[in-house]
């Protein structure tokens, strides 16, 4: 691993403490009843009304507009607005969604791979109780690597498969991140991230061995004017598909398969929610040890 700036002992302590705070925040986020551990089904919307077995409403999607019809006594809450009867949602952009509250949980209304979907979450979902923790490698400052962002002349559309076979995702890649490990130069294709930053989806030699086999993700800070930024692989994270079959996560592009072991960041979760196909989507079967 290549690191250009030595780390003093006091900096090492601050680095480790910051990492532990990040891990605690990650675990708290996972246990949120609005999160992926609480999802009970994934339903594809179309012209014919469909209903979840454990959430209110009959749902359709016609001409990219999601509509719900609520029976007498059923209600939803959207940002403090009480919804009863018939309701039409504003068109939802790709990879976006809204959460609506119902008595007993939440429903995510979203668009993935060009399809409108709903994903109910239950406050009493068993996985919220049985989930223990996500193991991780101990923090190691040597895996905090200097990188250079190499922008494309124009963003390039990149199509990647999804964790659900029927879905593909399209990202406009702004460029690549170049970095060095053990004297060898590597590049990773970057996607747009939060707060003007970048997102990297990748596999490495630990994938399917000590880390989740499909991928891990890494948020990267916005490059400076000279393109300098940092890859802190200690914060390599599992996406929701590492925990549940009811996630539609994008998979990494072929360019982002590293031939060395990134022994940093989150490891394979200890438990996973399994689902089975139905006529209208996927429905939770059970939570079991991850395999």
ROMARPA-519099 format. One record per residue (C-alpha): residue number from 1; x, y, z. Coordinates in steps of 0.5 Angstrom, whole numbers. Each point is the difference from the previous one (the first is absolute). Last residue first. Example, Ala and Ser with C-alpha at 12.3 -4.5 7.8 and 13.67 -1.06 7.14 Angstrom:
<atoms>
<atom num="2" xx="27" yy="-2" zz="14"/>
<atom num="1" xx="-2" yy="-7" zz="2"/>
</atoms>
This chain:
<atoms>
<atom num="291" xx="-47" yy="-36" zz="6"/>
<atom num="290" xx="-4" yy="5" zz="5"/>
<atom num="289" xx="-3" yy="-3" zz="6"/>
<atom num="288" xx="-7" yy="0" zz="0"/>
<atom num="287" xx="-6" yy="5" zz="-1"/>
<atom num="286" xx="-7" yy="-2" zz="-3"/>
<atom num="285" xx="-4" yy="-1" zz="-6"/>
<atom num="284" xx="-1" yy="7" zz="-2"/>
<atom num="283" xx="-4" yy="1" zz="-6"/>
<atom num="282" xx="2" yy="2" zz="-7"/>
<atom num="281" xx="-4" yy="3" zz="-6"/>
<atom num="280" xx="-7" yy="0" zz="-2"/>
<atom num="279" xx="-1" yy="-8" zz="-2"/>
<atom num="278" xx="5" yy="-2" zz="6"/>
<atom num="277" xx="7" yy="-1" zz="0"/>
<atom num="276" xx="3" yy="-2" zz="7"/>
<atom num="275" xx="4" yy="4" zz="5"/>
<atom num="274" xx="6" yy="-1" zz="4"/>
<atom num="273" xx="2" yy="5" zz="6"/>
<atom num="272" xx="8" yy="0" zz="1"/>
<atom num="271" xx="4" yy="-1" zz="7"/>
<atom num="270" xx="7" yy="0" zz="1"/>
<atom num="269" xx="2" yy="5" zz="-4"/>
<atom num="268" xx="6" yy="-1" zz="-5"/>
<atom num="267" xx="5" yy="5" zz="2"/>
<atom num="266" xx="0" yy="8" zz="1"/>
<atom num="265" xx="7" yy="4" zz="-2"/>
<atom num="264" xx="7" yy="-2" zz="-1"/>
<atom num="263" xx="3" yy="-6" zz="-2"/>
<atom num="262" xx="0" yy="2" zz="-8"/>
<atom num="261" xx="3" yy="-6" zz="-3"/>
<atom num="260" xx="3" yy="0" zz="-7"/>
<atom num="259" xx="-2" yy="-1" zz="-7"/>
<atom num="258" xx="-5" yy="6" zz="1"/>
<atom num="257" xx="-7" yy="0" zz="-4"/>
<atom num="256" xx="-2" yy="7" zz="-2"/>
<atom num="255" xx="0" yy="0" zz="-8"/>
<atom num="254" xx="-5" yy="-6" zz="0"/>
<atom num="253" xx="-5" yy="5" zz="3"/>
<atom num="252" xx="-2" yy="-1" zz="7"/>
<atom num="251" xx="-7" yy="-2" zz="2"/>
<atom num="250" xx="-6" yy="4" zz="1"/>
<atom num="249" xx="-5" yy="-1" zz="6"/>
<atom num="248" xx="-7" yy="-3" zz="-1"/>
<atom num="247" xx="-1" yy="-2" zz="7"/>
<atom num="246" xx="-5" yy="-5" zz="2"/>
<atom num="245" xx="5" yy="-6" zz="0"/>
<atom num="244" xx="2" yy="3" zz="7"/>
<atom num="243" xx="6" yy="2" zz="4"/>
<atom num="242" xx="6" yy="0" zz="-5"/>
<atom num="241" xx="-5" yy="3" zz="-5"/>
<atom num="240" xx="0" yy="6" zz="4"/>
<atom num="239" xx="7" yy="3" zz="-2"/>
<atom num="238" xx="5" yy="-2" zz="4"/>
<atom num="237" xx="6" yy="5" zz="2"/>
<atom num="236" xx="7" yy="2" zz="-1"/>
<atom num="235" xx="1" yy="5" zz="5"/>
<atom num="234" xx="7" yy="-3" zz="2"/>
<atom num="233" xx="1" yy="0" zz="-8"/>
<atom num="232" xx="2" yy="8" zz="1"/>
<atom num="231" xx="1" yy="2" zz="-7"/>
<atom num="230" xx="3" yy="7" zz="0"/>
<atom num="229" xx="-1" yy="6" zz="-4"/>
<atom num="228" xx="4" yy="4" zz="-5"/>
<atom num="227" xx="-3" yy="3" zz="-7"/>
<atom num="226" xx="4" yy="6" zz="0"/>
<atom num="225" xx="-5" yy="5" zz="2"/>
<atom num="224" xx="-2" yy="-5" zz="6"/>
<atom num="223" xx="-4" yy="-7" zz="-1"/>
<atom num="222" xx="-7" yy="-1" zz="3"/>
<atom num="221" xx="1" yy="-5" zz="6"/>
<atom num="220" xx="-1" yy="-7" zz="-2"/>
<atom num="219" xx="-5" yy="-5" zz="2"/>
<atom num="218" xx="2" yy="-7" zz="0"/>
<atom num="217" xx="-5" yy="-6" zz="-2"/>
<atom num="216" xx="1" yy="-7" zz="1"/>
<atom num="215" xx="-2" yy="-6" zz="-5"/>
<atom num="214" xx="-3" yy="-6" zz="-2"/>
<atom num="213" xx="4" yy="-5" zz="4"/>
<atom num="212" xx="-1" yy="3" zz="7"/>
<atom num="211" xx="7" yy="0" zz="4"/>
<atom num="210" xx="4" yy="-5" zz="3"/>
<atom num="209" xx="0" yy="-5" zz="-6"/>
<atom num="208" xx="-5" yy="2" zz="-5"/>
<atom num="207" xx="3" yy="7" zz="-2"/>
<atom num="206" xx="7" yy="0" zz="4"/>
<atom num="205" xx="4" yy="0" zz="-7"/>
<atom num="204" xx="-4" yy="6" zz="-2"/>
<atom num="203" xx="-6" yy="3" zz="-2"/>
<atom num="202" xx="-2" yy="7" zz="-1"/>
<atom num="201" xx="-6" yy="5" zz="0"/>
<atom num="200" xx="3" yy="7" zz="0"/>
<atom num="199" xx="-4" yy="7" zz="2"/>
<atom num="198" xx="3" yy="7" zz="-1"/>
<atom num="197" xx="-1" yy="6" zz="4"/>
<atom num="196" xx="-4" yy="6" zz="-2"/>
<atom num="195" xx="-4" yy="0" zz="6"/>
<atom num="194" xx="-2" yy="-7" zz="-1"/>
<atom num="193" xx="3" yy="-5" zz="-5"/>
<atom num="192" xx="0" yy="0" zz="-8"/>
<atom num="191" xx="3" yy="-6" zz="-3"/>
<atom num="190" xx="8" yy="-2" zz="0"/>
<atom num="189" xx="3" yy="-5" zz="-4"/>
<atom num="188" xx="6" yy="-3" zz="4"/>
<atom num="187" xx="7" yy="1" zz="-3"/>
<atom num="186" xx="7" yy="-4" zz="3"/>
<atom num="185" xx="7" yy="2" zz="0"/>
<atom num="184" xx="5" yy="-6" zz="3"/>
<atom num="183" xx="5" yy="2" zz="5"/>
<atom num="182" xx="-3" yy="-4" zz="6"/>
<atom num="181" xx="-6" yy="4" zz="-2"/>
<atom num="180" xx="-1" yy="6" zz="-4"/>
<atom num="179" xx="-6" yy="4" zz="-1"/>
<atom num="178" xx="-4" yy="3" zz="-6"/>
<atom num="177" xx="-7" yy="2" zz="0"/>
<atom num="176" xx="-4" yy="0" zz="-6"/>
<atom num="175" xx="-5" yy="5" zz="-4"/>
<atom num="174" xx="-7" yy="3" zz="1"/>
<atom num="173" xx="-4" yy="-6" zz="-1"/>
<atom num="172" xx="-7" yy="1" zz="-2"/>
<atom num="171" xx="-4" yy="-6" zz="3"/>
<atom num="170" xx="-4" yy="-5" zz="-3"/>
<atom num="169" xx="-3" yy="-6" zz="5"/>
<atom num="168" xx="-3" yy="-6" zz="-3"/>
<atom num="167" xx="-6" yy="-4" zz="3"/>
<atom num="166" xx="-3" yy="-7" zz="-1"/>
<atom num="165" xx="5" yy="-4" zz="3"/>
<atom num="164" xx="0" yy="3" zz="7"/>
<atom num="163" xx="7" yy="2" zz="3"/>
<atom num="162" xx="0" yy="5" zz="-6"/>
<atom num="161" xx="4" yy="0" zz="-6"/>
<atom num="160" xx="4" yy="6" zz="-3"/>
<atom num="159" xx="0" yy="5" zz="-5"/>
<atom num="158" xx="5" yy="5" zz="-1"/>
<atom num="157" xx="-2" yy="7" zz="-3"/>
<atom num="156" xx="6" yy="4" zz="-1"/>
<atom num="155" xx="1" yy="7" zz="3"/>
<atom num="154" xx="4" yy="5" zz="-5"/>
<atom num="153" xx="7" yy="1" zz="-1"/>
<atom num="152" xx="1" yy="-5" zz="5"/>
<atom num="151" xx="3" yy="2" zz="7"/>
<atom num="150" xx="6" yy="-3" zz="3"/>
<atom num="149" xx="0" yy="0" zz="7"/>
<atom num="148" xx="6" yy="-1" zz="4"/>
<atom num="147" xx="1" yy="-5" zz="6"/>
<atom num="146" xx="3" yy="0" zz="7"/>
<atom num="145" xx="-1" yy="-6" zz="4"/>
<atom num="144" xx="-3" yy="-1" zz="7"/>
<atom num="143" xx="1" yy="-8" zz="0"/>
<atom num="142" xx="7" yy="2" zz="4"/>
<atom num="141" xx="-4" yy="3" zz="5"/>
<atom num="140" xx="-3" yy="-7" zz="3"/>
<atom num="139" xx="-7" yy="0" zz="3"/>
<atom num="138" xx="-1" yy="-8" zz="2"/>
<atom num="137" xx="-4" yy="-4" zz="-5"/>
<atom num="136" xx="-7" yy="0" zz="1"/>
<atom num="135" xx="-6" yy="-4" zz="2"/>
<atom num="134" xx="-7" yy="2" zz="-1"/>
<atom num="133" xx="-4" yy="-1" zz="7"/>
<atom num="132" xx="-6" yy="-4" zz="3"/>
<atom num="131" xx="-6" yy="0" zz="-4"/>
<atom num="130" xx="-5" yy="-4" zz="3"/>
<atom num="129" xx="-5" yy="6" zz="3"/>
<atom num="128" xx="0" yy="4" zz="-6"/>
<atom num="127" xx="0" yy="-6" zz="-4"/>
<atom num="126" xx="-7" yy="-2" zz="3"/>
<atom num="125" xx="-4" yy="6" zz="-3"/>
<atom num="124" xx="-4" yy="3" zz="5"/>
<atom num="123" xx="1" yy="7" zz="-3"/>
<atom num="122" xx="-2" yy="-3" zz="-6"/>
<atom num="121" xx="3" yy="3" zz="-7"/>
<atom num="120" xx="-4" yy="0" zz="-7"/>
<atom num="119" xx="4" yy="0" zz="-6"/>
<atom num="118" xx="-4" yy="3" zz="-6"/>
<atom num="117" xx="2" yy="0" zz="-7"/>
<atom num="116" xx="0" yy="4" zz="-6"/>
<atom num="115" xx="5" yy="-2" zz="-6"/>
<atom num="114" xx="5" yy="3" zz="-4"/>
<atom num="113" xx="6" yy="-3" zz="3"/>
<atom num="112" xx="-3" yy="2" zz="7"/>
<atom num="111" xx="-5" yy="5" zz="2"/>
<atom num="110" xx="-3" yy="0" zz="7"/>
<atom num="109" xx="-6" yy="0" zz="5"/>
<atom num="108" xx="3" yy="-2" zz="6"/>
<atom num="107" xx="-5" yy="-2" zz="5"/>
<atom num="106" xx="0" yy="1" zz="8"/>
<atom num="105" xx="-2" yy="-4" zz="6"/>
<atom num="104" xx="-5" yy="-2" zz="5"/>
<atom num="103" xx="-6" yy="5" zz="-2"/>
<atom num="102" xx="3" yy="3" zz="-6"/>
<atom num="101" xx="5" yy="5" zz="-2"/>
<atom num="100" xx="2" yy="2" zz="-7"/>
<atom num="99" xx="8" yy="0" zz="-2"/>
<atom num="98" xx="2" yy="3" zz="-7"/>
<atom num="97" xx="4" yy="-2" zz="-5"/>
<atom num="96" xx="6" yy="1" zz="-5"/>
<atom num="95" xx="4" yy="-4" zz="-4"/>
<atom num="94" xx="-3" yy="2" zz="-7"/>
<atom num="93" xx="-5" yy="6" zz="1"/>
<atom num="92" xx="-7" yy="-1" zz="4"/>
<atom num="91" xx="-6" yy="3" zz="-4"/>
<atom num="90" xx="-4" yy="4" zz="5"/>
<atom num="89" xx="-4" yy="-5" zz="4"/>
<atom num="88" xx="-8" yy="-1" zz="-1"/>
<atom num="87" xx="-4" yy="-1" zz="6"/>
<atom num="86" xx="-7" yy="-4" zz="1"/>
<atom num="85" xx="-4" yy="-1" zz="6"/>
<atom num="84" xx="4" yy="3" zz="6"/>
<atom num="83" xx="7" yy="4" zz="1"/>
<atom num="82" xx="2" yy="4" zz="6"/>
<atom num="81" xx="5" yy="5" zz="-2"/>
<atom num="80" xx="6" yy="0" zz="6"/>
<atom num="79" xx="5" yy="-2" zz="-5"/>
<atom num="78" xx="-4" yy="-5" zz="-4"/>
<atom num="77" xx="-5" yy="-4" zz="5"/>
<atom num="76" xx="-4" yy="-6" zz="-2"/>
<atom num="75" xx="-7" yy="-2" zz="2"/>
<atom num="74" xx="-4" yy="-6" zz="0"/>
<atom num="73" xx="-7" yy="1" zz="3"/>
<atom num="72" xx="-4" yy="-1" zz="-6"/>
<atom num="71" xx="4" yy="-3" zz="-6"/>
<atom num="70" xx="6" yy="4" zz="-2"/>
<atom num="69" xx="1" yy="1" zz="-8"/>
<atom num="68" xx="8" yy="1" zz="-2"/>
<atom num="67" xx="2" yy="3" zz="-6"/>
<atom num="66" xx="7" yy="0" zz="-3"/>
<atom num="65" xx="1" yy="5" zz="-6"/>
<atom num="64" xx="5" yy="-3" zz="-6"/>
<atom num="63" xx="-5" yy="-1" zz="-5"/>
<atom num="62" xx="-4" yy="-4" zz="4"/>
<atom num="61" xx="3" yy="-3" zz="7"/>
<atom num="60" xx="-5" yy="-3" zz="5"/>
<atom num="59" xx="-1" yy="-2" zz="7"/>
<atom num="58" xx="-6" yy="-2" zz="4"/>
<atom num="57" xx="1" yy="2" zz="7"/>
<atom num="56" xx="2" yy="-2" zz="7"/>
<atom num="55" xx="6" yy="-4" zz="3"/>
<atom num="54" xx="1" yy="-8" zz="2"/>
<atom num="53" xx="-2" yy="-4" zz="-6"/>
<atom num="52" xx="2" yy="6" zz="-5"/>
<atom num="51" xx="-5" yy="2" zz="-5"/>
<atom num="50" xx="0" yy="0" zz="-8"/>
<atom num="49" xx="-4" yy="4" zz="-5"/>
<atom num="48" xx="1" yy="-2" zz="-7"/>
<atom num="47" xx="3" yy="5" zz="-4"/>
<atom num="46" xx="7" yy="-1" zz="2"/>
<atom num="45" xx="4" yy="0" zz="7"/>
<atom num="44" xx="5" yy="-5" zz="2"/>
<atom num="43" xx="0" yy="-2" zz="7"/>
<atom num="42" xx="6" yy="-1" zz="5"/>
<atom num="41" xx="-2" yy="-3" zz="6"/>
<atom num="40" xx="2" yy="0" zz="8"/>
<atom num="39" xx="5" yy="5" zz="1"/>
<atom num="38" xx="2" yy="2" zz="7"/>
<atom num="37" xx="7" yy="-2" zz="-1"/>
<atom num="36" xx="0" yy="5" zz="-6"/>
<atom num="35" xx="-1" yy="6" zz="5"/>
<atom num="34" xx="-6" yy="4" zz="2"/>
<atom num="33" xx="0" yy="-4" zz="7"/>
<atom num="32" xx="7" yy="3" zz="1"/>
<atom num="31" xx="5" yy="-6" zz="2"/>
<atom num="30" xx="4" yy="1" zz="-6"/>
<atom num="29" xx="1" yy="8" zz="1"/>
<atom num="28" xx="2" yy="-2" zz="7"/>
<atom num="27" xx="5" yy="-5" zz="-2"/>
<atom num="26" xx="3" yy="5" zz="-5"/>
<atom num="25" xx="0" yy="6" zz="5"/>
<atom num="24" xx="4" yy="-5" zz="4"/>
<atom num="23" xx="5" yy="-2" zz="-5"/>
<atom num="22" xx="1" yy="8" zz="-2"/>
<atom num="21" xx="2" yy="1" zz="8"/>
<atom num="20" xx="5" yy="-6" zz="0"/>
<atom num="19" xx="3" yy="3" zz="-7"/>
<atom num="18" xx="1" yy="7" zz="4"/>
<atom num="17" xx="3" yy="-3" zz="6"/>
<atom num="16" xx="5" yy="-4" zz="-4"/>
<atom num="15" xx="2" yy="6" zz="-4"/>
<atom num="14" xx="0" yy="5" zz="6"/>
<atom num="13" xx="5" yy="-6" zz="3"/>
<atom num="12" xx="4" yy="0" zz="-6"/>
<atom num="11" xx="1" yy="7" zz="0"/>
<atom num="10" xx="2" yy="0" zz="7"/>
<atom num="9" xx="5" yy="-5" zz="-2"/>
<atom num="8" xx="3" yy="4" zz="-6"/>
<atom num="7" xx="-2" yy="-2" zz="-7"/>
<atom num="6" xx="5" yy="0" zz="-6"/>
<atom num="5" xx="-3" yy="4" zz="-6"/>
<atom num="4" xx="1" yy="-4" zz="-7"/>
<atom num="3" xx="-3" yy="-6" zz="1"/>
<atom num="2" xx="0" yy="-6" zz="-5"/>
<atom num="1" xx="-2" yy="-7" zz="2"/>
</atoms>
